[in-house]
Every structure is written in C-alpha cells, then in structure tokens.
C-alpha cells in the first residue's frame, strides 16, 4: 500500500501541490509515518501499534477534512471509504502482529 500511496503522489504531484501548497508537505508527512510504522512493525517493536494508530488516525483525519484523498475520488469514486476501511484494518492487523510476536518472543525467552 505504501508503494501505491507513493505512486499516487508521484503521478499527481502537480494536482496535489496546486490544490493547496501545504498539501504536498502533509502528504509527504503521511508517507514518512507510513514507512516509519512499517519499520517499527518489521523490527517487532511493541510501539508499532502506536505508530500505526497515529498513521491510520492521520489518514482518516485527512479524508474527513478533505472529504476525499487528495483528489483521488475523481478517478475512483468512493475511494475514501475504501481507504478508511484500509486504515482501520491496518491498525487491527498491526495490533495482531504485535501481540503474536510478543507471545513468540516471550516463549523463546522461556526456552532459552
């Protein structure tokens, strides 16, 4: 999904920048949060859930504020609803993985 978000940014950078000059920086911040949250999750850090909630909450806030995802509903009507579902699902899945890895790490410590 991060690749799709970055691809959308590159493909529509002029439109995103023309809408409001701060949108390009906001979108860049969202990409940064996405990559950081993924990195924390891959490192099996328990704080990955917090970063994923921040990222998902920020994404949902952007959709709520703009009533769209940086003009994406022109190409794909209803994309904002799909993205809200994605953000909620990604938060839940990140929570699942953190709990799963926490149990696995605890079992490995008890065996060693």
C-alpha positions in Angstrom: 0.0 0.0 0.0 2.9 2.4 0.7 4.0 1.8 -2.9 0.5 2.8 -4.1 0.5 5.9 -1.9 3.9 7.0 -3.2 2.9 6.2 -6.8 -0.2 8.3 -6.4 1.9 11.1 -5.1 4.3 11.0 -8.0 1.6 10.6 -10.6 -0.5 13.5 -9.2 2.2 15.8 -7.6 1.2 18.8 -9.7 -2.5 18.5 -8.8 -1.8 17.9 -5.1 0.6 20.9 -5.0 -1.8 23.2 -6.8 -4.8 22.4 -4.5 -3.0 23.9 -1.5 0.7 24.4 -1.1 0.7 22.7 2.3 -0.9 19.5 0.9 2.4 18.3 -0.6 4.1 18.5 2.8 1.1 16.9 4.5 1.2 14.0 2.0 4.9 13.7 2.5 4.4 13.5 6.3 1.9 10.8 5.8 4.3 8.8 3.6 7.0 9.3 6.3 4.6 8.0 9.0 3.7 5.0 6.8 7.3 4.0 6.3 8.2 4.5 10.0 5.2 2.5 11.2 6.2 -0.4 8.8 9.8 -0.3 10.0 8.7 -0.5 13.6 6.4 -3.4 12.9 9.2 -5.3 11.0 11.5 -4.7 13.9 8.9 -6.4 16.1 8.8 -3.3 18.3 5.7 -3.2 20.6 5.3 0.5 19.9 4.5 -0.3 16.3 0.8 -0.3 17.2 1.0 3.3 18.5 2.7 4.4 15.2 0.1 2.6 13.2 -2.7 4.2 15.1 -1.1 7.6 14.6 -0.8 6.9 10.8 -4.3 5.5 10.5 -5.8 8.2 12.5 -3.9 10.8 10.5 -5.1 9.2 7.3 -8.7 9.1 8.4 -8.5 12.7 9.6 -7.2 13.8 6.2 -10.1 12.0 4.5 -12.5 13.6 6.9 -11.0 17.1 6.5 -10.9 17.0 2.7 -13.8 14.6 2.1 -11.5 12.9 -0.3 -8.0 11.6 -0.6 -6.1 14.4 -2.4 -8.5 14.3 -5.3 -8.5 10.6 -5.8 -12.3 10.3 -5.9 -12.2 11.9 -9.4 -10.5 8.8 -10.8 -12.0 6.2 -8.4 -15.4 7.2 -6.9 -15.8 6.1 -3.3 -12.0 5.6 -2.7 -12.2 7.5 0.5 -14.5 4.7 2.0 -12.1 2.0 0.9 -9.1 3.9 2.4 -10.9 4.4 5.7 -11.5 0.6 5.8 -7.9 0.0 4.9 -6.7 2.3 7.7 -8.9 0.6 10.3 -7.9 -2.9 9.1 -4.2 -2.0 9.1 -4.4 -0.8 12.7 -6.1 -4.1 13.7 -3.6 -6.2 11.8 -0.7 -4.4 13.3 -2.1 -5.0 16.8 -2.5 -8.7 16.0 1.1 -9.0 14.8 2.5 -7.1 17.9 0.5 -9.4 20.2 1.6 -12.5 18.3 5.3 -11.6 18.2 5.1 -10.6 21.9 3.9 -14.1 22.8 6.5 -15.7 20.5 9.4 -13.6 22.0 8.2 -14.5 25.5 8.2 -18.2 24.6 11.7 -18.0 23.1 13.0 -16.4 26.3 11.5 -19.0 28.5 13.0 -21.8 26.3 16.5 -20.2 26.3 
